[in-house]
Structures are given as C-alpha cells and as structure tokens.
C-alpha cells in the first residue's frame, strides 16, 4: 500500500524557538509493518537527516513514543496500515510538554528529573515485613511504567505548570508509598503534598487514557491523596478543598461553591478573588453565598457517608 507519511521536523540546535515544518515521505507499507519500521526505512534509504529515538522495538523501553495522528503512541507498537485505515492519514510529531532535540526525538527531563524528586527507592523499616500477593497487587500497576513520557505529554496541569511533578513520577511515587516495606511513608506523603505535588493534578484522565501499559497514573495520584489525608497531612489548599467538598455534600447534598471557596482559600485570599467573582457574576456563573436548602433524601446521603467513614476507620494506614 502506498502511504504518504508526514513528519513534523524541527532542528533547534540549542535554541528554544524552533519553528517546525512538515515534510512528506511517500512509502510503500506492507502488512505487519510498524510506524517505527517505516521511519527506519526512510532514514536508511531516503533521508538520513531524519531523527527519531528507538531501542528495544518491543514496546518495553518506551524510547519511540511520539504523537501519531495527534495521540501519544509507541511507534514500534503501532501498525501503520491499521492506523492509516483508521485515521486516513499518518502524521508524526514529537511529544508535547517536552523539549525537542531534533525532529521526533525529545529530551526526557520529564519524567527523569522528577523521579529523583520522589526518592525512587525504599526506606528501610525497623523490622522486616513479609509481602503478600495482595500487597504486591496494590502497587503492581505503577511498576509497569516504561517511562515513555506519554502521560506527561498529554497532562493539562504539566502544560500550565512546568514545576508540577507530573503523572509519570507520581505513579512511580505510589509504587513506594504503597509498598508495605516502606519505612517513611508519612515523610514521603508530606513532601508529595507540597506545592506542585499531588494536588496539582486536575483529573483530566488523559494520563490514564493514553498510557500504553495501563499504569493508570490518575488512580495512583488519587491513592496518594487519600493516604496523605489519612495521615492528617491536610494543611494545603488541595486537601482543604477536598474536605470542604465532603462537608458541603454532607450538609446540603450538593456543592456549595461559595462556601467551599472560603474554606479552601481562607478569608483574606477569598477577598482577593472578588474581581474574578465579579467577572463570573457578569457571565451568570457566580455561586451566590446563600444558605442552600438540603436536597430531598439528604438523610440517605448522610447514611452512605457515615457507612464509608466507618469502613475507613477500620482500614489500617499501612
């Protein structure tokens, strides 16, 4: 099958203001060929100046992650004819939220630099702990990460805040926090709860949707948040917002956004939000600070919440 492959090319040569351009290659694709095989054929026989990264070619190392028709995928694990028939085109781009080295190859600062920040090793406990199959299952998904960077490339929070640890590093953080052999869980959780940590996640779900290994980074982040609050690490806006949300549901059965703002930010910072609130009012989006009536059946809602709180009390921190 004759297919035109479009590649977004860019050669920054150390400059941050690289202006990419598209280049097309007409190739003959055969059944069973991956996108990576096609790229290697182009480099070997057509254009040796084209650059991409690869290593294992077996969807294990994560090196060949790139945007294929707008989605982060592993080039070695993507069949080119199947992808072409599905999308009607083949367009290749470097991963978003990464600095481009050249063409399709990007620097791997995220997630590698962030891995150092989460302390990627176990801290010894005072006594040996036997690990059961259930214990291993709790952290199994986070151990499957191949550090391809796909989750970071689609992370909305990382796009806006470059200092955010990012889903890849936080998924790896759960591998240690969730390990029964870890001796400094509270210290880890306190560090992860600080600025640009677990509470920066906006729960867009993209990291879980596009992970090629089903690591489910969002689930790991949610577990870290839950565990941090179980340890009483709640002196931050994220934890306060979560607590305010639960209080609002218990009180009236729905979100009282005005009250939640004061409980999350405090009085002084809430006053500073008045200009923003006025803009919301002009667009009919301002939650008025009034006493909301409770929904019908609020007693049933509270019973459910009481039951869950009883269950959580029975759960051990470790």
N, C-alpha and C positions, 0 to 999 in steps of 0.2 A: 504494500500500500504506500502510495506517495503522500507524504505529510510535510507540511511546512511548519517548522519549529521556530518560534520567535523567542529570542533571548534578550532580556534587558541587560545591556552591558554598561559597565562603568569602571573607570580606572582612576581612582582618587589620587594615587601617587603621593599619599601622605596628606592630601587636602580634604577638608571636611565638606567642601561644597561641590562634590562630584555631580555632574549633570549627566544622568543616564540617557541612553538612546537604545532603540530597538534594532536588532539585527536578525534577519531571517535566514534560515538554512533549509533547503529542500532535501529531504532524506527519504530513503526507502526503508520503511518499517516492516519487520516480519513478526508473525505471531510469536509471542513469548519474549519479545524484546522489552526491556525496561527503559525508562527515561534516561537512566544513568548510562546504559549501554549505548544509546543513541548519542549522548553527549560525548562519550569516549571515542566513538567512531568519528564524530565531527572533529574532535581535537586531533585525532591521529591522521585523518585523511583530508580534511578540508581547511580547518582553521586552528593551527596550534597555539594561537594567541588567546583563545577562549579558555577561561579558568573556571573550574568548579572543584569542590572538595569531595573526596571519597576515600574509603579504606576497605572495609570488610566485604561490601557488596552483598551482604546477607541480612540487612535490617537489624544489625546488632550494635554497630558503633555509633550510629546517628550522624556521621560526618556529612552525608549527602542531603541533609534536609534543605529544602528550598521551597519557594512558592511555585506551585504548579497550577495554572489556571486560577490564581487568586487564593489558593489554600496551601498551608504548610504541609508538605508530604515528604516522605523519603523517596528520593529519585530511584533508588535501587529496588524499591518495593512497589513501584507504580508502573503498571503495564501501559506502554504508550498507545497502542491501538485501542485498548479498552477506554483509556482516558480521553482519547480523541473522539471516539464514537459517543461518549457520554457528554462531552462539552462542546464538540465541534471545532476545537482548536487546541493548540499546545503553546502556551505562553509560560516562560520560565523567568522567575525573578528571585533575587536574594531575599532572605528572611527579613521581615520588618523588625524594628527595635534592635537592630544590630548594625554596627559599622561595617561598611563594605571594604573588603581588601581589594578585590577586583572581580568584576562580573558577578558570578553566583557564589563566590567564596566570601564569608563574613568572619569578622573577629568573634571570638567566643568569650568575651568578658562576661556577659550574662550567658549562662549561669555560673561560669567557673569562679569568678571573683566572689560571687555571693555564697558559694559553697564554703569558702574559707570562713565567712562570717557566721555561719550556723554551726561551726565546730564539728566537722564531719567524722567524728569518732566517738566511741562510748567512753563515758567516765565511770571508773570502777566503783562498784558498790562496796559497802562494808562487809558484805558476805556474799558468797556465791549464790546465784539464783538459777534454778533449772528452768529451761524454756520449753513450754509445751507447744503442741501443734497449733492450738488456739492462739497462743501468744505470737507465734510466727505469722499466722494468718492475718493478724491485726496490722502488721507492717509490711506484708508481702507486696502489695501493690506499689508502695513507694520504693521498693528495692528494684523494681523493673525499669526504672528510669535509665535511658541510654544517653541522657544529656545532649539531645539533638537540638534543643532550643526552640522546638516548635511551639510549645506552650508560651514561652516568653514572647515569641514573635506576634502572637495574637492577643496579648494581655493589654486590655484597655488601661489598667492602672499603671503599668510599666511605661506605656506610651506617654502618659501625662507626667509621671514622676520617675525619673531615671534612678533615683536612690532607693526605690522600692526593691525589696529583696527578690520579688518575683516568684511565680508559681513553681518553677523547677527547684529552686533552693528550698522553698518552704515544704514542698513534697518530700524532699530529702530530709528536712528537719524532723518531720514526723517519723521517719524511719528510726531516729534516735530517741525522740521523746516517747514514742510509743513502745519502745523496747523495754521489757521488764528488767533488763540487766543494767539500764542506765541509772547512774548514781546521783545525777544532778539535774533532775527534771525541772524543779522549780526555778533554778537559776537559768536554765535554758529558756523556759517559758517567759520569765521576766524579761530576758533580753529580746525575745521574739515579739513581745508585746509593746516594745518601744516604737518610736517614730519610724515609719517606713517598713514596719514588720507585718504581722498577720492581719492587722486591722485596716491596712491599705487596700486589701482586696475588695473589689466592687461586685463580686459574684456574677460576672458576665457569662460564666460557664464555658468560655471559649477554650480555656486551657484543657479542660476535660474532653471537650468535643473533638479537638484536633490532636490529642496525644496519640501517637502511633502504637503505644504499648499499654494503653488502658491504665495508666498510673492514677488517673483521676486526682489531679492536684487540688482541685477545689474541695474534695472530700477531706484531704489531708489538712488543708487550711482550717476547715470547719472543726475538725477534731482538735487541732491545736488551740483554737479559740475556746472551745468547750473545756478543754483540760486546764487552760490558763485561768478561766473563771472559777473552775472547781478548786484551784489553789488560792483563790482570793486575789488574783492579780487583776484588779479592775480599776486602777487609778489611771485610766486613759479614756479618750473620747469614744473609742470603738466599744469597749466594754460598757461604758456608761450608756451609750446609745442602745445597745442590746438589752441592758437592764430596763431602760426606760420603755422600750418596746413591749417587753413582757409585762411590766406594770400597767401599761396602757390597755393591753388585751385583758388582763385580769380585772381592771377597773370598769371598763365600758364595753369590752368585747371587740374593739377595733382600735385603729391608731389615732391617737390624739396628737397630731403632729406639732401643734403649737407647744403643748406641754413637754413633748419629747425634746424640742429644741432647747428649752431652759434646763432640762435635766441633763442633757448631753454636754452643752457648752457652758452652762453656768450663767448667772445674771449678766455679768459685765460683757462677756463675749456675745451674748444674745442681743444686748443693746447695740453692739457693733454691727449686727445683722439687719438693723432697721432699714437702711437704704435698700438692701436686697429684698426685704419684705415688702417695701413699698412698690418695687417693680413687679413683684409677684401679685400684689393687690390689683395693679393696673391691668394685669392679664387674667384676673379672675382665678388665681391659683393660690391665694393666701389663706392658709388654715386659720380661722379666727379663734383667738384664745377664749373660748367659752366652755362652760361645763357641759360636756356631751352627755346625752342620755344613754344609758346602757342599752344594748341590743336585747331583743327578745331572746330568752333562753340563756341569759348570762350565767345562771346558776350551773347549767350543764357545762359551759366553757370552764368555769372555775373548778368543777369536779375533775375534769380532764387534766387541768393544770396541777391540781393537788395530787392526783394519782401519779403524774410524771415526777413531781418533786419527791414523792415518797420513794419512787424507784431509784432516783438519782442519789438519794441519801444512802441507799443500800449498796450502791456501787462504790468500790474502793478506788482511791486515787491511782493506785498502781495496778 
